Amino acid sequence: MNKILLLFFHFSILWYCCRSSVMFALSDNSIPGSCYLKNKNLTIPEGKSITNINGKCNMVTCNYPMVDIAMCGVVIKIIDGEECRLAEDLSKPYPDCCISDKCAKN
């Protein structure tokens, strides 16, 4: 019984770890109080977050001078006997948009 619980616990952590990934970048401005992303022409107030930028399931947070970019990890699931990467559900904010029951279209 203990081995089954340990296996379930390990699988739960693995599932959680693979659902998201985080990147860090420096703000493109040197003005404290906000972060600027030049390639997106986007300004975010310090301590605030914006989700689902550019039609992707993500969250960008300004922690001046750092910008934290969280996005869905690659989740593979067997659906109807086929292996697929799960599609994002952009009707929901991050991180709820990461998982859906449909395969992503290539």
N, C-alpha and C positions, 0 to 999 in steps of 0.2 A: 504494500500500500504506500509506503514511504517513497519507493522508487517512482510510482505513478505520480504522486504529488510533486516530486522533484522535477520530473520530466515536464509536467504541465507548467510549473513555475518557469522553467528554462524556456519553454516554447513561448510563453507569454512575454517574457523579456525580449526574446529574439523578434517576435512580431512587432512589439512596440519600437524597438531600436531601428528596425528597417522601414518604418512608416514615414520617417522624416529625416531631413538632413539640414544642417545649418552651415552657412558660409559667413565670413566676416570681411568687410571692406572698409577702407577709409573714406570719409566724406570728401566730396570734390570741392568743398569750400573750407575756409579757415575762420568762419564766423561762428562763435559759440552760440548755442541756442537752437540750431537747426542743422540738418544734414541735407546735402544736395547731391543728387545722383545725376551727373552730367549726361550720361548715355540715355537716361529716361526723361530728362528735363523735369525732375521731380524734387520738390522740397518737402521735407518732413520735419515738423517741430520736434525738439528733443523730448524723449520719453514717449513719443507717440508712435503708432504703427499704422500701416496701410496694408490691406489684404488684396489678393487676387489681381495683381498687377499684370498687364499685358496678356490677359486671358489665361493665366496660369494660376494654379493653386499655390499661393505663397503668402508670406507676411514679411514686410520690410519694417524694421524698427530702428529708430534713431537713438543711439547711445553715444552722442557726440564725444569724440570725433569718429567713433566706430559706427558702422551700419551693419546690423544683423539681418541676414536674409535667410529665412526658414522656408523650406519647400518640402514637398512630398518626396519620400525615398522611392526606390523601385520596389514594388510589391508584386510578387508573382503568385498566382493562385490557379488552381485547376477549376475550370468552369466547364461543365458539360463535357468532361473528358479531355479538354484542351488546356494547355498551359498558356496563360496570358498575363500581360501587365495591366493592372487595374486602371480604369479610366478615372479622371477627376470629375467631381460634381461641383461645378462652379456656381451653382445656385446657393451653396453654403460657404460661409467664411472659413478661413484657415483655422484649425487643422481639419475640421469636419469635411472639407472638400476633397481631402486626399483619397478617401476610400469610397468606391461605389461597387455595385454588384455587376458591372458591365466591363467587358474588355475594351481597352483603348484601341482606337482605329489607327493603323499605321500611317 
